[in-house]
Amino acid sequence: MSFDAPFAPWQQRAFEHAAAAIDAGRMGHALLFCGPAMLGKRRVAERLAQRVLCLSPDPAARPCGQCRACALYRSRSQKDPQEQRPDGSLSHPWGHPGHPDAIFVGHAWRLTPSPPRQMTVIPVDQVRELSTRLSTTPQYGDAKVAIIDPADDMNDAAANALLKTLEEPVPGRYLWLLSAHPARLPATIRSRCQRLEFRLPPADEAVAWLRAQGHADQAATEALAAAHGHPGLADAWLRDGGMALRREVAADLAKLAANAASPLETAKAWTADDLAMQRLLHAADLARDEAAGLTDPARIRKLAAWFDGANRTRELLRSTIRADLAVVDLLLAWRDAAGDKTRGVTR
């Protein structure tokens, strides 16, 4: 899906709110797009950036899609080597724009010293380069727009360098930070940004949107419930087999809880392909769902601890540790945390 594809209803509302604020002069230079991942923050930010840079004299027609600025903005390319986030997704899903006054900052490659390596944080040198580019005169029109995504992956030095730019705004410069975890940003940065909140839409709106994406009613409803009302996540699961994988993980966990499967064999199966991280995400979410329906404080605490352990194991899988050994410890803990229900034990 391209960044200029039609918006979902909740994305359209966010875009119109921000555009109206810009037109009325109520929008400051710094804006924090925040809310759950996969709700379209990046698409809205990119479309809003095109609107700001568009050369059409009619605000109601922006972005016009026809002017030189729009053409340059829509001309995209990925850098070589390709920039990726720690989870393997593209740092900039639709590439860098050809427009010189649009600046995208994310996880990049550090080329020196040799050998080159993909960064897992946004370091200070990227923010310093950004600040330098924002201080120069725009090449088209009278605006420049910078997008930092995900802003919460800036390291401490980068965040401190950005603070100086936030404290010394230049007219016509827009600095937009995107984050699914805004609490990870320093309070000094959050306090200097206006916020554009993305929230989960009403269930009927989310289901209608999923139907419009081509999903059957029952599948859309089931996926939306599993995703706790998150339409973007439900759509992704329906498209990439995530719902089927979730059912497989649930069946494996049930067998482990009933002592009907081997933790070691299950761990080997879970880590035999590149879906181990996704399996752990589903497993953690299923544990959270089970804990939510319980009244026994002891089992709730165990499942909560297991949920935290699943997230720690995901981080371990990014290291050089043997994946099956990390996962087998987690699955042994699951048998203890969830097995009480199967064994009929109460405390």
C-alpha positions as CSV (number, residue, x, y, z in Angstrom):
1,M,0.0,0.0,0.0
2,S,1.5,3.3,-1.1
3,F,1.7,6.3,1.2
4,D,-0.8,8.2,-1.0
5,A,-3.4,5.4,-1.1
6,P,-6.8,6.3,0.4
7,F,-6.8,6.8,4.1
8,A,-8.7,4.7,6.6
9,P,-11.4,6.7,8.4
10,W,-9.3,7.3,11.6
11,Q,-6.3,8.3,9.5
12,Q,-8.4,10.8,7.5
13,R,-9.6,12.4,10.8
14,A,-6.1,12.8,12.0
15,F,-4.9,14.2,8.7
16,E,-7.8,16.8,8.6
17,H,-7.2,17.8,12.2
18,A,-3.5,18.5,11.6
19,A,-4.1,20.2,8.2
20,A,-6.7,22.5,9.7
21,A,-4.3,23.4,12.5
22,I,-1.5,24.2,10.0
23,D,-3.8,26.4,7.9
24,A,-5.1,28.3,11.0
25,G,-1.6,28.9,12.3
26,R,-2.2,26.7,15.4
27,M,0.5,24.2,14.5
28,G,3.9,24.7,16.0
29,H,7.1,23.6,14.4
30,A,7.3,20.3,16.5
31,L,4.6,17.6,16.3
32,L,4.6,14.2,18.0
33,F,2.6,11.6,16.2
34,C,1.9,9.0,18.8
35,G,-0.3,5.9,19.3
36,P,-0.1,2.1,18.7
37,A,2.0,0.9,15.8
38,M,0.3,0.0,12.5
39,L,-2.4,2.6,12.7
40,G,-1.0,4.7,9.9
41,K,1.0,7.4,11.7
42,R,3.7,7.3,9.0
43,R,1.2,7.5,6.1
44,V,-0.5,10.5,7.7
45,A,2.8,12.2,8.4
46,E,4.1,11.7,4.9
47,R,0.9,12.9,3.3
48,L,0.9,15.9,5.6
49,A,4.5,16.6,4.6
50,Q,3.6,16.6,1.0
51,R,0.7,19.0,1.7
52,V,3.1,21.4,3.5
53,L,5.6,21.3,0.6
54,C,3.0,21.4,-2.2
55,L,3.2,24.6,-4.3
56,S,-0.5,24.9,-5.1
57,P,-1.9,28.3,-4.2
58,D,-5.2,26.7,-3.1
59,P,-4.9,25.2,0.4
60,A,-8.1,23.1,-0.2
61,A,-6.3,21.4,-3.2
62,R,-3.1,20.5,-1.3
63,P,-1.4,18.3,-2.0
64,C,-2.2,18.8,-5.6
65,G,-0.1,15.9,-6.9
66,Q,0.7,17.9,-10.0
67,C,3.3,20.6,-9.1
68,R,7.0,20.2,-9.2
69,A,7.2,19.8,-5.5
70,C,4.6,17.0,-5.4
71,A,6.4,15.2,-8.3
72,L,9.8,15.4,-6.5
73,Y,8.2,14.3,-3.2
74,R,6.5,11.2,-4.8
75,S,9.7,10.2,-6.5
76,R,11.2,7.6,-4.1
77,S,14.3,5.5,-3.8
78,Q,15.8,3.2,-1.1
79,K,19.4,3.7,-0.1
80,D,22.1,1.0,-0.8
81,P,22.6,-0.9,1.4
82,Q,18.9,-1.0,2.3
83,E,18.1,0.6,5.6
84,Q,16.2,-1.7,8.1
85,R,14.8,-1.5,11.6
86,P,15.8,-4.1,14.2
87,D,12.8,-6.2,13.3
88,G,13.9,-6.4,9.7
89,S,11.2,-4.0,8.3
90,L,12.2,-1.1,6.1
91,S,13.3,2.1,7.9
92,H,11.4,4.1,5.3
93,P,8.6,1.9,3.8
94,W,8.2,3.9,0.6
95,G,11.8,5.1,0.4
96,H,13.4,8.6,0.6
97,P,11.8,11.4,-1.4
98,G,13.5,13.2,-4.2
99,H,12.4,16.5,-2.7
100,P,15.4,18.2,-1.2
101,D,13.3,19.9,1.5
102,A,11.9,16.6,2.9
103,I,14.2,14.9,5.3
104,F,13.5,11.4,6.6
105,V,15.5,10.1,9.6
106,G,15.4,6.5,10.8
107,H,17.7,3.5,11.3
108,A,20.6,3.9,8.9
109,W,23.9,2.3,8.0
110,R,27.1,3.5,9.7
111,L,29.6,3.3,6.9
112,T,32.7,4.3,8.9
113,P,34.7,2.9,10.5
114,S,34.8,-0.2,8.4
115,P,33.1,-2.6,8.2
116,P,29.7,-1.0,7.6
117,R,26.9,-1.9,10.0
118,Q,23.2,-1.4,10.3
119,M,22.4,0.8,13.3
120,T,19.9,-0.4,15.9
121,V,19.5,3.2,17.3
122,I,19.3,6.6,15.8
123,P,22.7,8.2,16.7
124,V,23.7,11.8,17.4
125,D,25.4,12.3,14.0
126,Q,22.1,11.8,12.2
127,V,20.4,14.4,14.3
128,R,23.2,16.8,13.9
129,E,23.0,16.4,10.1
130,L,19.2,16.9,10.3
131,S,19.7,20.1,12.3
132,T,22.1,21.5,9.8
133,R,19.8,20.7,6.9
134,L,16.8,22.4,8.6
135,S,18.9,25.6,9.2
136,T,19.4,26.1,5.4
137,T,17.1,27.9,3.0
138,P,14.4,25.7,1.3
139,Q,15.1,25.0,-2.4
140,Y,11.4,25.0,-3.2
141,G,8.7,27.1,-1.6
142,D,9.3,28.3,1.9
143,A,9.1,25.2,4.1
144,K,11.1,22.2,5.1
145,V,9.8,19.0,6.8
146,A,11.8,16.5,8.8
147,I,10.3,13.1,10.0
148,I,12.1,11.1,12.6
149,D,10.7,7.5,12.9
150,P,10.8,5.9,15.4
151,A,11.8,8.9,17.5
152,D,12.0,6.8,20.6
153,D,15.0,4.9,19.1
154,M,17.2,8.0,19.4
155,N,20.1,7.4,21.8
156,D,20.7,9.9,24.7
157,A,23.2,12.0,22.7
158,A,20.8,12.2,19.8
159,A,17.9,13.3,22.0
160,N,20.0,15.9,23.6
161,A,21.1,17.3,20.2
162,L,17.5,17.4,19.0
163,L,16.5,19.4,22.1
164,K,18.6,22.3,20.9
165,T,16.8,22.3,17.6
166,L,13.4,22.2,19.3
167,E,14.4,25.1,21.5
168,E,15.5,27.3,18.6
169,P,12.7,27.0,16.0
170,V,13.2,28.5,12.5
171,P,10.0,29.8,10.7
172,G,8.8,27.4,8.0
173,R,10.6,24.4,9.5
174,Y,8.5,21.4,10.6
175,L,10.0,18.7,12.8
176,W,7.7,15.7,13.2
177,L,8.5,12.8,15.6
178,L,6.7,9.4,15.3
179,S,6.5,7.0,18.2
180,A,4.5,4.1,19.3
181,H,6.2,4.5,22.7
182,P,6.2,8.2,23.5
183,A,7.0,7.6,27.2
184,R,10.4,6.5,26.1
185,L,11.2,10.0,24.9
186,P,12.7,12.4,27.4
187,A,10.1,14.6,29.0
188,T,12.0,17.7,27.8
189,I,11.3,16.6,24.2
190,R,7.7,15.6,24.8
191,S,6.9,18.9,26.5
192,R,8.1,20.9,23.4
193,C,5.9,19.0,21.0
194,Q,2.3,19.3,20.1
195,R,0.7,15.8,20.1
196,L,-1.4,14.1,17.4
197,E,-2.9,11.1,19.0
198,F,-3.8,7.9,17.1
199,R,-6.3,5.8,18.9
200,L,-8.1,2.5,18.1
201,P,-11.2,3.2,16.1
202,P,-14.7,2.0,17.1
203,A,-15.2,-1.8,16.4
204,D,-17.9,-1.3,13.8
205,E,-15.6,1.2,11.9
206,A,-12.7,-1.2,12.2
207,V,-14.7,-4.2,10.9
208,A,-16.1,-2.1,8.0
209,W,-12.5,-1.1,7.0
210,L,-11.3,-4.7,7.2
211,R,-14.2,-5.8,4.9
212,A,-13.2,-3.0,2.5
213,Q,-9.7,-4.6,2.4
214,G,-11.2,-7.7,1.1
215,H,-11.5,-9.8,4.3
216,A,-14.6,-11.9,4.9
217,D,-16.9,-10.8,7.8
218,Q,-16.2,-13.8,10.1
219,A,-12.5,-13.6,9.5
220,A,-12.4,-9.9,10.1
221,T,-14.4,-10.1,13.3
222,E,-12.2,-13.0,14.6
223,A,-9.0,-11.2,13.8
224,L,-10.1,-7.9,15.2
225,A,-11.0,-9.6,18.5
226,A,-7.6,-11.4,18.6
227,A,-5.9,-8.1,17.9
228,H,-7.8,-6.4,20.8
229,G,-9.6,-4.0,18.4
230,H,-6.5,-3.0,16.4
231,P,-7.5,-3.0,12.7
232,G,-4.0,-2.6,11.3
233,L,-2.7,-5.6,13.2
234,A,-5.8,-7.7,12.3
235,D,-5.3,-6.8,8.6
236,A,-1.6,-7.8,8.8
237,W,-2.5,-11.2,10.5
238,L,-5.1,-11.9,7.9
239,R,-2.8,-11.1,5.0
240,D,0.4,-12.9,6.2
241,G,-1.0,-16.0,7.9
242,G,-0.7,-14.6,11.3
243,M,-4.1,-15.9,12.5
244,A,-3.2,-19.4,11.5
245,L,0.1,-19.1,13.2
246,R,-1.7,-17.8,16.3
247,R,-3.9,-20.9,16.4
248,E,-0.9,-23.1,16.1
249,V,0.8,-21.4,19.0
250,A,-2.3,-21.6,21.1
251,A,-2.5,-25.4,20.4
252,D,1.2,-25.8,21.3
253,L,0.7,-23.9,24.6
254,A,-2.3,-26.0,25.5
255,K,-0.4,-29.2,24.9
256,L,2.5,-28.0,27.1
257,A,0.1,-27.0,29.9
258,A,-1.4,-30.5,29.8
259,N,2.1,-32.1,29.8
260,A,1.2,-33.6,26.4
261,A,4.1,-32.1,24.5
262,S,7.8,-31.8,25.0
263,P,9.1,-28.3,25.7
264,L,12.4,-29.2,23.9
265,E,10.7,-30.5,20.8
266,T,8.3,-27.5,20.7
267,A,11.2,-25.1,21.1
268,K,13.0,-26.7,18.2
269,A,9.9,-26.5,16.1
270,W,9.3,-22.8,17.1
271,T,12.9,-21.8,16.1
272,A,13.3,-23.9,13.0
273,D,12.3,-21.1,10.7
274,D,12.2,-17.3,10.7
275,L,8.9,-17.1,12.5
276,A,10.2,-17.5,16.0
277,M,9.8,-13.9,16.9
278,Q,6.2,-13.9,15.6
279,R,5.4,-17.0,17.6
280,L,6.7,-15.4,20.8
281,L,4.6,-12.3,20.1
282,H,1.5,-14.4,19.8
283,A,2.5,-16.5,22.8
284,A,2.9,-13.4,25.0
285,D,-0.4,-12.0,23.8
286,L,-2.2,-15.3,24.5
287,A,-0.8,-15.3,28.0
288,R,-2.1,-11.8,28.5
289,D,-5.5,-12.8,27.3
290,E,-5.6,-15.8,29.6
291,A,-4.5,-13.7,32.6
292,A,-7.2,-11.1,31.9
293,G,-10.0,-13.7,32.4
294,L,-8.7,-15.1,35.7
295,T,-9.5,-14.3,39.3
296,D,-6.8,-16.4,41.0
297,P,-4.1,-13.9,42.0
298,A,-1.3,-16.5,42.1
299,R,-1.9,-17.6,38.5
300,I,-2.3,-14.1,37.4
301,R,1.1,-13.2,38.8
302,K,2.6,-16.3,37.2
303,L,1.2,-15.5,33.8
304,A,2.3,-11.8,34.1
305,A,5.8,-12.9,34.9
306,W,5.7,-15.3,31.9
307,F,4.5,-12.5,29.7
308,D,7.6,-10.5,30.8
309,G,9.8,-13.5,30.2
310,A,8.5,-14.0,26.7
311,N,9.4,-10.4,25.8
312,R,12.9,-10.9,27.3
313,T,13.3,-14.0,25.2
314,R,12.4,-12.1,22.1
315,E,15.3,-9.7,22.9
316,L,17.6,-12.7,23.4
317,L,16.8,-14.0,20.0
318,R,18.4,-10.9,18.6
319,S,21.7,-11.9,20.2
320,T,24.0,-14.8,19.4
321,I,22.4,-17.2,21.9
322,R,21.0,-20.5,20.6
323,A,17.4,-19.7,19.9
324,D,16.0,-23.2,20.9
325,L,17.8,-23.1,24.3
326,A,16.3,-19.6,25.1
327,V,12.8,-20.7,24.0
328,V,12.9,-24.1,25.9
329,D,13.5,-22.3,29.2
330,L,10.5,-20.1,28.4
331,L,8.3,-23.1,27.5
332,L,9.3,-25.0,30.7
333,A,8.1,-21.9,32.6
334,W,4.9,-21.9,30.7
335,R,4.1,-25.4,31.8
336,D,4.4,-24.2,35.4
337,A,2.6,-20.9,34.9
338,A,-0.4,-22.2,32.9
339,G,-0.5,-25.9,33.9
340,D,-2.3,-25.4,37.2
341,K,-5.6,-24.9,35.3
342,T,-5.2,-28.2,33.5
343,R,-4.2,-30.0,36.7
344,G,-7.1,-28.5,38.7
345,V,-4.8,-26.9,41.2
346,T,-6.0,-23.9,43.2
347,R,-4.1,-21.7,45.6
